[in-house]
Amino acid sequence: MSDDEARRMSAEDRREQILAAASVVFGERGYAGGTTDAIAHEAGVSQAYVVRMFGGKENLFREAAERASRLVLEAFRTTAAGFTGDETIHDKRMALGFAYTNLMSDRGTLLTLLHLFSLGHDETFGPLGRACFLDVYRVTRDEAGMSAQEASDFFAQGMLTTVLLAMRMPDAQDDPAAMDLMTCTFGEQVTDLIRLTQMQTPLGTSAR
């Protein structure tokens, strides 16, 4: 896509296009390894166009991380809004877990969040990572109606889910131990997650 074609898109669509590309690149390379040039290549626009829109790599990573967190937040809010009040804690965990694992099948979103959390020591990104995590926790506790302990247990399961997907554990499905672990973690979704993982296309070698 040329810069002229990109400019004909709405401002919101242009930003989303580049942020989605940034999630792929930062997810594969991390913040230190990601470059505006690689992101521009992934988005199909020029590096100058990316820099004009976002002002540099630090702000681009911040917005990509905020986007990833917002996607989780919106998925949880939408799910919680559908609760009637008759759900058991198991029902709530299953519904929220389904929303989360479906979202995390987007590897760029998954890995961008993990890279953000790994930067907890950073003066710029540490506060952002903590704020994003706590925002999702508050939705789980206050809007989904979980107690603090229930939310904590749910998050523990969620982090296991995140780690297994990040390391592409479905690639080891021929190992009985891997299947046991994934079945206990993902339940009836395990087959769908294996399929989704196999469909994921990593960042091309030329763009690494």
Solvent accessible surface area in square Angstrom, and as a share of the most:
residue,aa,sasa,rsa
1,M,110,0.49
2,S,57,0.37
3,D,31,0.16
4,D,86,0.45
5,E,78,0.35
6,A,0,0.00
7,R,115,0.42
8,R,181,0.66
9,M,55,0.25
10,S,60,0.39
11,A,57,0.44
12,E,137,0.62
13,D,74,0.38
14,R,45,0.16
15,R,82,0.30
16,E,75,0.34
17,Q,38,0.17
18,I,0,0.00
19,L,11,0.06
20,A,37,0.29
21,A,6,0.05
22,A,0,0.00
23,S,3,0.02
24,V,44,0.25
25,V,0,0.00
26,F,0,0.00
27,G,3,0.03
28,E,53,0.24
29,R,66,0.24
30,G,6,0.06
31,Y,53,0.20
32,A,96,0.75
33,G,33,0.32
34,G,0,0.00
35,T,55,0.32
36,T,15,0.09
37,D,86,0.45
38,A,8,0.06
39,I,0,0.00
40,A,3,0.02
41,H,124,0.55
42,E,72,0.32
43,A,11,0.08
44,G,28,0.27
45,V,15,0.09
46,S,44,0.28
47,Q,81,0.36
48,A,55,0.43
49,Y,12,0.04
50,V,1,0.00
51,V,62,0.36
52,R,143,0.52
53,M,46,0.21
54,F,8,0.03
55,G,63,0.60
56,G,21,0.20
57,K,57,0.24
58,E,92,0.41
59,N,58,0.30
60,L,0,0.00
61,F,0,0.00
62,R,74,0.27
63,E,38,0.17
64,A,0,0.00
65,A,0,0.00
66,E,60,0.27
67,R,20,0.07
68,A,0,0.00
69,S,9,0.06
70,R,108,0.39
71,L,52,0.26
72,V,7,0.04
73,L,28,0.14
74,E,90,0.40
75,A,25,0.19
76,F,5,0.02
77,R,114,0.42
78,T,102,0.59
79,T,30,0.18
80,A,7,0.06
81,A,88,0.68
82,G,55,0.53
83,F,41,0.17
84,T,108,0.63
85,G,66,0.64
86,D,129,0.67
87,E,44,0.20
88,T,78,0.46
89,I,64,0.33
90,H,115,0.51
91,D,61,0.32
92,K,31,0.13
93,R,79,0.29
94,M,81,0.36
95,A,35,0.27
96,L,0,0.00
97,G,18,0.17
98,F,105,0.44
99,A,18,0.14
100,Y,26,0.10
101,T,7,0.04
102,N,69,0.35
103,L,37,0.18
104,M,1,0.00
105,S,24,0.16
106,D,66,0.34
107,R,48,0.17
108,G,6,0.06
109,T,0,0.00
110,L,2,0.01
111,L,23,0.11
112,T,0,0.00
113,L,12,0.06
114,L,43,0.21
115,H,53,0.24
116,L,1,0.00
117,F,64,0.27
118,S,75,0.48
119,L,31,0.15
120,G,34,0.32
121,H,152,0.68
122,D,45,0.23
123,E,167,0.75
124,T,45,0.26
125,F,4,0.02
126,G,0,0.00
127,P,66,0.42
128,L,17,0.09
129,G,6,0.05
130,R,130,0.47
131,A,50,0.39
132,C,11,0.07
133,F,69,0.29
134,L,79,0.39
135,D,59,0.31
136,V,14,0.08
137,Y,47,0.18
138,R,110,0.40
139,V,4,0.02
140,T,1,0.00
141,R,87,0.32
142,D,89,0.46
143,E,82,0.37
144,A,3,0.02
145,G,47,0.45
146,M,7,0.03
147,S,56,0.36
148,A,59,0.46
149,Q,117,0.52
150,E,61,0.27
151,A,0,0.00
152,S,58,0.37
153,D,60,0.31
154,F,15,0.06
155,F,30,0.12
156,A,67,0.52
157,Q,62,0.28
158,G,15,0.14
159,M,69,0.31
160,L,69,0.35
161,T,7,0.04
162,T,4,0.02
163,V,64,0.37
164,L,4,0.02
165,L,9,0.05
166,A,18,0.14
167,M,109,0.49
168,R,60,0.22
169,M,38,0.17
170,P,0,0.00
171,D,87,0.45
172,A,41,0.31
173,Q,58,0.26
174,D,138,0.71
175,D,71,0.37
176,P,102,0.64
177,A,69,0.54
178,A,8,0.06
179,M,58,0.26
180,D,94,0.49
181,L,72,0.36
182,M,0,0.00
183,T,66,0.38
184,C,112,0.67
185,T,18,0.10
186,F,8,0.03
187,G,31,0.30
188,E,152,0.68
189,Q,23,0.10
190,V,15,0.09
191,T,98,0.57
192,D,69,0.36
193,L,4,0.02
194,I,18,0.09
195,R,120,0.44
196,L,46,0.23
197,T,5,0.03
198,Q,109,0.49
199,M,127,0.57
200,Q,34,0.15
201,T,120,0.70
202,P,74,0.47
203,L,5,0.02
204,G,41,0.40
205,T,120,0.70
206,S,108,0.70
207,A,10,0.08
208,R,135,0.49
